[in-house]
């Protein structure tokens, strides 16, 4: 059966059906895949089903996808290696005399962890188990403490070697090295905004984050001694990112080196055992499988929609609107923000990149700049209800008396800070583009 409908009606049916299935709580992988099959049979031809295996095969045989499970494995090993504990204590010893010091140390430690792990779950869980009890013990405001842990963990979305950056670079056909370089300054900008916000709030309201009593502050000798806890993290970051930026290794090769380096860290801290390897392997299989299944459905959906002329239809429609290109850009950012409230970031990148990227290029915007704006936007979605990943991770590590509403409220100020960072990156593109332009 083949219904001859215009592409505008097909667009409404495909995306309307997709959102209906998502509202019915159908996993996105099956929602996109089933809509692709149904629409291929209705509006194309039964022979179009043969398109799916070839499209999926092209995706899974992409060499760069090997980096995804390797970086996930690296993050899982580091989460259980004990490196986070020593890292947090080292950073905290240097900033303990400042109001809000525990929260500041959490953000700084999260920045360093993000450069090693690239998976937000590992960062939020680790910092939630280490930093959160410390802040509660020091009578920190619950909202500030939880928001800091979630916002710090969300930096893992943006700081290389983020899995999100790898997925976007692969889908957009951009060099991963340039995407990694472009993400560094926005990541540091957001981390800086979080720290400034914490310091200002704790200065104006000392009760939110009291400073450590003088008798409990680290001595100079203890501070100098704590530096050794930074050696392994620094070595691992240089080992992985330095090899990529220096052109010594491809991102896929660097991911293997990072996984090996994580095992060395676990060995040094005497945490390398069968239980750790089992946990890391199962975590890698679970998360990698999720990414791949979402990818299968998205590839099928976009292949059918593109073959029916949908991508060209959206491009013609948007470019034909009598509005300024910047208005279209803001509109795309708004669409991505809304999608992030109901769809996993993997699905969003795979769905919107093939549709929006031709429009962005036609409007004269840099695809690298646009891609990092998308990633910053999706980082904001990590903290927004009802389906923000960070909110669920926090619920898992927060004390039992903390309600879901408390967690939602604690994320609000940091979402506004992320929106501020996104706005700055839109107004000043060189925040993203400067580093890739100077590092060849």
N, C-alpha and C positions, 0 to 999 in steps of 0.2 A: 504494500500500500504506500502510495507516495502522494502527499498533499502538497499542492502547488500554492504556497503562501509567500507573501512578500517577506523580505528579510526583517522588516520592522516587527511583523507579527511573530516571526520565529524568535527574534530577540526577546520579546516579551514572554513567550512560552518557555524558552530555555532558562532565562534568569528568574522568571517568576516561579517556575517549577523547582529550580534549585533552592530558592529561598523558602519555598513551602516545605520542602523536604528537610531543610536545616531547622525550620521552626518545629517540625515534628520530631526533632532530635535524632535524625538520621546522620551518622558520621559523614563528614564531608567527602571522604574518599568514595563512599558508596553513593552519595547524593550526586556528585559530579559524574561518576561513571555511569550510573543508571540513566541520568538525563541524556548523556551522550549516546547511549545505545538506543533509547527511545526516539530521540530526535533524528538519529541517523536512519532508523527504520521508517519513520514517518515522513521525513522531508528530503531524504536522499535516496538510498538504495540499500537493500540487504547486503549487497557486495561491499558496502562501506565498512562493514564489521571487520573486514580483512585489514583495514587501515590501522586498527588499534594495536595489534601485536607488533607491527613494524615501528609505530610511534613509541610504544613503551620500550621496545628493544633499543631504539636509538638513545633513549634517556638513560637506561640502566647501564649501557656500555660506555657512557661518557666517563673518561678517565678521572675527571676531577671529582666525581661522586665518591670515589674511594676515600677522599679526605673527610667526608662527613662521619662515617663510623669511627675513623681513627681519632678525630678530635673529640668525639663523644666518649670514646674509651679513655682518652687522656684525662678528660674532665672527671669521669667516674673514679679513676684511680686516685687523682689528686684530692677528690672529695673525702676519700677514706684514708689518705696517707698521713694525715696529721699536720700537713704543711700549713693549713689555714690557721690552726691554733697558734703556731709560732709566729706566723706572719702578722696576725692581729695583735698579739702581745708586743711585737717589735714596734709596730706603728703607734700603738697606744702609749708606749713608754715615752715617746717623743712629744706627744701632744696632750699629755694628761693634765697639765696645769691650766688648760683653756676650758672655759665653760662650753659644754656640749662636746667635750673631747672624745667621749666614747662614740658619739654619733659621727664625728669627723673621722675618727679612726676606722669606723665601719665603712664609710665611703671610700677612704684611701685604700683600705685592704681589699675592698670589692673591685676597685680599679685595677689593682695588681692581679687579683684573682681572675678578672675578666680577660686580661692579657695572656693568661695561662690556660683557662678552661674553655671559654666561649659558649658555655651552656648555663642559662640563668638558673635552672633548678638547682644545680650543684652549688652555686654561689649563695642563693637565698637560704637553702637548707643549712649549709655550713655556717654562714654568718648568723642565721637565726638560732642555731644551737649554741654558738659561742658568744656573740655580741649581745643578743637579746636578753639573756639572763643577767649579764653584767649591767646593762642599762636599767633593767627593772630593779636590780639590787641597789643601784645608786639613786633610785627614786626619779628616774627620767620619766617624762610624760609618755604615756603609752602610745599615743598617736605619733609622736616624734620618733620614738624608738622603732616602731613597726614600719613606719613610712620610710625611715632611713635604710633599714635592711632591704625592703622591697625595691626602693629606688636604686640603691647600690647594686643589687643583684640584676636589675634591668639593664645596667650598663654592659652586662655580658652580651646583650643583643647587638651592641654597636662596636665594642672594642675588639679588634682582631685578636685571635682568629675565630670570630663569630661564625656559627653555622649559617645564620641568616645572610651574612655578607657573601658567603660561598654560594648559597642558593641563588641570590640575586645576580651575582657575577656570571654564574653558569647560564641562567635563564636569559640574561640580557646580552650574552656574548661579549662581556667586558673582561679585560685582564684582571685576575684576582688581586695581583699586586697593587694595581691602581685603586681598586675598590678598598682594599685594606688601608692604603695610605690616606685615601679620602675620608675614612671613618675616624682616624685618630684625633684630629682636631675637634670635630663635633663631640666625640666621646669625652675628651678632656674638658670641653666647654660645659657639658652637662654636669660632669663631676664637680667642676668649679662652682656652678650655680647651686648645686646641692649644698656644698660646704659653706658658701657665703650665706645661704638662707639659714642654715643651722646656726652659724655664728651670730648672725643678726638677731634671730629669735631668742637665742639663749642669752644674749647681751641685754635685750630689752625685757625678757622674762627669765631671770636666773633660775627660777624654780623648775623650768622645763628640762634643764640639763645642767645640774650643778657640777662644778669643777671637783676634781679629786682633792681630798684634804692634803695639805702639805706633807704630813708625815707618811702618806702612802704613795707619794710621787717617786718615780724612779730617779736614782742618783745618776750623775754623769757617767760613772763607771758602768752602771746597769744599762744606760742608753747605748753606750759604745759596744757593750757586749751583745746587745740585742741585734746589732747590725748583721751579725753572722746569720741570723734567721732569714735575712733578705738575699743571701748569696744564692741559694738554690732557686728561688723564684726568678731572680734576675737572670741567672744562667739559663733557665728554661725558656724565658721570653726571648733572650738573645739567640738561643739555640734554634727556636722555631721561627720567630718573625725576622730575626737577623738574616737567617739563611734565605728567606723569601725576598726581603728587600735588597739583599746583597747579590741576588741572582745566582746564589750557590745551589739552591734547590727549588723545585717547583712546589706549589702548595701541597700537592699530594705527597710528595717525598717528605716535605717538612712535617706533615701530619704523622707520618710513620716515625720520624725522629722524635716528635713530641710525645707520642705514645711510649716510646722506649725511654725517653727522659723522665716521664711520669713514673714508670716502674723503678727507675734509679732513685727518684725522690722517696718513693715508698720504702725502698730497701734501706736508704740512709736513715729514715725515721723508724726502722724496724717494724713496719706495718705490712710488708709484703708477705702475704700468706695465701692459702687456697681460698679462704672466704672472700678476701679482697678481689682476687682474680675472678671468682664466680660472680660476685656482685657487679664488677665492671663489665664482664662479658654479657650478662643478662641485661644490664642497663643499655648497653650498646645495641644489642639485638632489638630490644623493645623500642627504643627511640628511632633507630635507623629504619626499622620496619614501618613505623608510623609515617616517617618522612617519605619513604618510597611508595606506600599505599596512597597517600595523598597525592603524590606525584603522578601515579598511574591514572587516578581519576581526573586530575587537572589536565593532563596531556590528552586524554580522550575527549574531554569537554571542549578544550580549545581547538583541537584538530577538527572536530565536527563543525564548530561555530565558524572557524576560519574558512573551511572548505565551502560552507554555505554562503560565504561573503559577509559574515558578521563583523570581522575586524575592520574590513574596508568600509563597511556601513558606519560603524562608530567613528572612524577617522573622518569620513566625509561629513558626517553630521556635526561633529564638534568643531571641525575647522570652518564649517559654513556658518557657525553662529556669529552674529555681529557683536562680538565682545572682545575685549582686550585679551591677549594671550595669558597675561598674569591672572585674569579672572578664571580662565580655563584651568590653569595650574592649581589655583586655590580650590576649585571645584573638585579636581582629581584628589587632592589631599583630603578633602572633606569626605569623599566617597570611601577612600581607604580607611579613614578614621572610623566611619560607621561599620564598614565590613569587619574591622578588627574587633568589634564588640560581639560578633557572632561566629567568626570563622578563624581557624588557626592561621598563624602568619605564613606557614608554608603554602597553604592553599591560596592565600591572598597574592603572594608573590607570583605563583605560577599562573594565576588567573589574570591578574591585572597587567603584568609586564608585557605579554604579547599584544595586549589591547592598547595600553597607554603609551608604550615606548615609541611606536611609529608616530603618534600624535605629538609627543614631546619633541621628537626629532624634527617634525615638520614645522613646529612652532619656533625652532631655532634654539631650544634649550639643550644644555649638555646632558647626555644620558647618565653620565657618572653622577653629576650633581643631583639630578632627579632621583636616581636610585638611592642615594644616601638620604634624601628627604623622605623617601618611602620608608627606609629602615628606621629613621628617627620617629616617624609617625607610628610605625608598628611597635616601636619601643614604648610609646605612650599607651598603646592598646594593651600592652602587657600589664599595665597598672589600672586599667579601667574596667569597672564591672559591666556586665555580669560574669564575663568569662575570661578575665585577665589571669594568665598563668600565675603571675606573682602573688595574686590574692589567694589562690588555692594552696600554693607552697607555704605562704605565711600561715594560713589556717592550720596546716599540718604541724607547724613547729611552735605556734603561739600557745600560751597557757590556756587551760580550759575555760577560764572565766572571760576570755576575750571573745566577743561575738563577731559574726560576719560583718555586721553593720559597723562595728568599731574598725575593722580592717579596711572597709571601703572608705570610711572617713579619713583614716590615716594616710591613704594614698592621694587624696585630693590635692594638697599643696604641691606635691611632687609632680603630679600630672600637669599642673599649671606651669611649673618650672620647665618641664619638658616641652610644653607648648611655647614657652618663651624661647627655648633653645631652637626649636624648629623655625620660629619666626625669624630669629637672628640669622639662621642659615639660609632662609629664603631671601632676606634683605641683603645679606652679604655673602654671595656665593663663594668668595675666596676662602671662607672658613673651611669649606670642603675642598676646593680646587687648588689651593695654594701648594700644599704638600705634594700632591701628585705631579704638579708642574715643575717642582725643583728637584725631586728625586726621580731620576730616570732609571 
